[in-house]
Amino acid sequence: MYAVIKHGGKQYKVKEGDILELDRMEAEPKSLVEIEEVLIVADDNSIKVGKPVVEGAKVVLEVINHGRGKKVIIFKKRRRKDSKKKRGFRRDFTRVRVKEIQG
């Protein structure tokens, strides 16, 4: 059984037991979070597609920890103008485990 959920403007295909890095959530580690924006729920022989979400379906996630991603360097340079700009960016994330898919 798998589901497609929407969180933070992105879509994720999840199965029970999967570990994901989602955008930072305000939740304590070892707490449970429910995602109700479920777009697709698929079983072995049936698929439910929502318009836009599946009614009554939800995915239960367990928060493992919070962290920051690897640094991404943004470098812009204009040739022959002596103009350059360097920035760094680190994404805050919440690592979660999929406990249950209800659909």
C-alpha positions as CSV (number, residue, x, y, z in Angstrom):
1,M,0.0,0.0,0.0
2,Y,1.3,3.5,-0.9
3,A,0.0,7.0,-0.9
4,V,0.9,10.3,-2.5
5,I,0.9,13.2,0.0
6,K,1.3,17.0,-0.4
7,H,3.4,18.9,2.1
8,G,5.1,22.3,1.7
9,G,4.2,22.6,-2.0
10,K,5.8,19.3,-2.8
11,Q,4.4,15.8,-3.4
12,Y,5.9,12.7,-1.9
13,K,5.1,9.0,-2.6
14,V,5.2,7.2,0.7
15,K,4.9,3.6,2.1
16,E,4.6,2.5,5.7
17,G,8.1,2.5,7.3
18,D,9.6,5.1,4.9
19,I,11.8,7.8,6.3
20,L,11.4,11.3,4.7
21,E,12.9,14.7,5.2
22,L,10.1,17.2,5.0
23,D,10.1,21.0,5.4
24,R,10.5,22.1,9.0
25,M,7.4,21.4,11.2
26,E,6.7,22.7,14.7
27,A,6.4,19.3,16.3
28,E,8.4,17.7,19.1
29,P,10.5,14.5,18.4
30,K,8.6,11.3,19.0
31,S,5.3,13.0,18.5
32,L,2.7,12.0,15.9
33,V,1.6,14.3,13.0
34,E,-1.3,13.6,10.7
35,I,-1.2,14.7,7.1
36,E,-4.7,15.0,5.6
37,E,-3.7,16.3,2.1
38,V,-3.6,12.8,0.5
39,L,-3.8,12.9,-3.3
40,I,-3.7,9.1,-4.1
41,V,-4.2,6.0,-2.0
42,A,-3.3,2.7,-3.7
43,D,-3.8,-0.8,-2.4
44,D,-2.8,-4.1,-4.1
45,N,-5.8,-4.1,-6.4
46,S,-7.4,-0.6,-6.1
47,I,-6.4,3.0,-6.5
48,K,-8.3,6.0,-5.1
49,V,-7.5,9.3,-6.8
50,G,-8.7,12.4,-5.1
51,K,-10.2,15.5,-6.7
52,P,-8.0,17.1,-5.3
53,V,-7.7,15.1,-2.1
54,V,-9.1,11.7,-1.1
55,E,-11.9,12.1,1.4
56,G,-11.3,10.5,4.8
57,A,-7.7,9.5,4.0
58,K,-4.8,10.5,6.2
59,V,-1.2,9.5,6.7
60,V,0.2,9.3,10.3
61,L,3.9,10.4,10.7
62,E,6.2,10.0,13.6
63,V,8.8,12.9,14.1
64,I,12.3,11.5,14.5
65,N,14.4,14.7,14.7
66,H,15.0,18.2,13.2
67,G,18.1,19.2,11.3
68,R,19.7,21.3,8.6
69,G,20.7,20.2,5.2
70,K,24.0,20.5,3.4
71,K,25.1,24.0,2.4
72,V,24.3,25.1,-1.2
73,I,26.5,27.9,-2.6
74,I,24.8,30.4,-4.9
75,F,27.5,32.3,-6.9
76,K,26.7,35.0,-9.4
77,K,29.3,36.8,-11.5
78,R,29.1,39.4,-14.3
79,R,32.1,39.2,-16.5
80,R,34.3,42.2,-17.0
81,K,32.3,44.2,-14.5
82,D,34.1,43.3,-11.3
83,S,30.8,42.3,-9.9
84,K,30.2,39.1,-8.0
85,K,27.9,37.8,-5.3
86,K,28.3,34.7,-3.1
87,R,25.6,33.4,-0.8
88,G,25.0,30.2,1.1
89,F,21.7,28.4,1.9
90,R,20.9,25.6,4.3
91,R,17.4,24.1,4.3
92,D,15.8,23.3,7.7
93,F,14.1,19.9,7.7
94,T,12.1,17.5,9.9
95,R,12.9,13.8,9.5
96,V,9.8,11.7,9.9
97,R,8.8,8.0,9.7
98,V,5.5,6.9,8.1
99,K,3.6,5.0,10.7
100,E,0.3,4.3,9.1
101,I,-1.7,5.0,5.9
102,Q,-5.5,5.3,6.5
103,G,-7.6,5.3,3.4
